[in-house]
Amino acid sequence: MISAIANLSKDVRQYMLVTFNYWNFTITDGALRMLVVLHFHQLGYSSLQIASLFLFYEFFGVVTNLIGGWLGAKLGLNRTMNIGLAMQVGALVMLAVPSAYLTVPWVMLAQALSGIAKDLNKMSAKSAIKTLVPGDQQGALYKWIAILTGSKNALKGAGFFIGGLLLAVIGFKGAVLAMAVVLTLVLILSLVSLEKDMGKAKNKIKFKQIFSKSSSINILSAARMFLFGARDVWFVVALPIYLSQVFDWDHTMVGGFLALWVIAYGFVQGIAPKITGKAKGTVPDGRAAMGWAGLLSIITIAVALGVQLNWQPELTIVVGLLIFGAVFAINSSLHSYLIVSYAKDDGVSLDVGFYYMANAMGRLIGTILSGLIYQMAGLAACLWVSVAFLLVTTIISIRLPAHPEAKA
């Protein structure tokens, strides 16, 4: 096995290392989210209070993506990835304190650290692929982005299940300590093996360049913000609490269902190139992003109506949201390809960082609204807000470039 890896090209080995880091980080990120939601719901926190625990996580994700792209171009993607791993270990250790010290401000601070870590890691991994795939191989770029993104979300789903399971088996403190140990080992491997200066810009990067001047990237970033706000407005806080409160599911069932949802979502992301045209020798453009956003809007309207009318609620939510997840996955995979395709080669992390700043802003808005709207009006209202966001995404996507189809 070791000799087989040694015989691979340098770029492939680096891609495998980046992916391995990203995979391990993603499992802990998904598990931690589920641990925090279920543990603090068990302690009697309201949906809005639980949403507030993620406020700094999402807010600092916005800041990190904006500044992180500049840091990646200036310091190298290997360094920003390793900084992210180290910060996640620190966040997990912070949450291992005795229960009496797990106050809302302390958990929010730990979540802030975790949010910075997550977006440094994600920005580094997505940007690294641009440096490893030749610019004239757009089909290959779409394929590798889809694989990385799809596998990440499948493993995040596994993390949801692991979080619920660890909470039931070894408790909150034991779970976060176990994850901290695993990530420490991954960090050591990364420090030893990742190539130095990967993704470091050849030209001097000015701080003011963190704001994109590309109209294509700005339009795509706005579409991404509303797309992810549309998902998180029902998914982050409202859905887990709804499943627990209304359907009386236990922690393992809630974690298991959300795990299956995200694993299926990740699988569809991984095969998105086959669905959206690569099998015919072409890669998608802005028109494809607009069409898939419109389809997702229609599906969400159907799910919202089913929940609003209380028609077979368990069937509507389980089946409806699985369909939502599949189409959302294609939307997300298309966006992930388009941003890396649009990004300039030198200092790629600047453009990718700006784009994921918009992604994090959507998650922040969705998270806050998820707790607030669910507490005020329930899950159906969260889904109707999701519909509104998706319609905005579709309208914005009309302006994405309909570039000539590039050969895959």
Secondary structure, 3 states (H helix, E strand, C coil): CHHHHHCCCHHHHHHHHHHHHHHHHHHHHHHHHHHHHHHHHHCCCCHHHHHHHCHHHHHHHHHHHHHHHHHHHHHCHHHHHHHHHHHHHHHHHHCCCCHHHCCHHHHHHHHHHHHHHHHHHHHHHHHHHHHHCCCCCHHHHHHHHHHHHHHHHHHHHHHHHHHHHHHHHCHHHHHHHHHHHHHHHHHHHHHHHCCCCCCCCCCCCCHHHHCCCCHHHHHHHHHHHHHHHHHHHHHCCHHHHHHHHCCCCCHHHHHHHHHHHHHHHHHHHHHHHHHHCHHHCECCCHHHHHHHHHHHHHHHHHHHHHHHCCCCHHHHHHHHHHHHHHHHHHHHHHHHHHHHHHCCCCCHHHHHHHHHHHHHHHHHHHHHHHHHHHHHHCHHHHHHHHHHHHHHHHHHHCCCCCCCCCEC
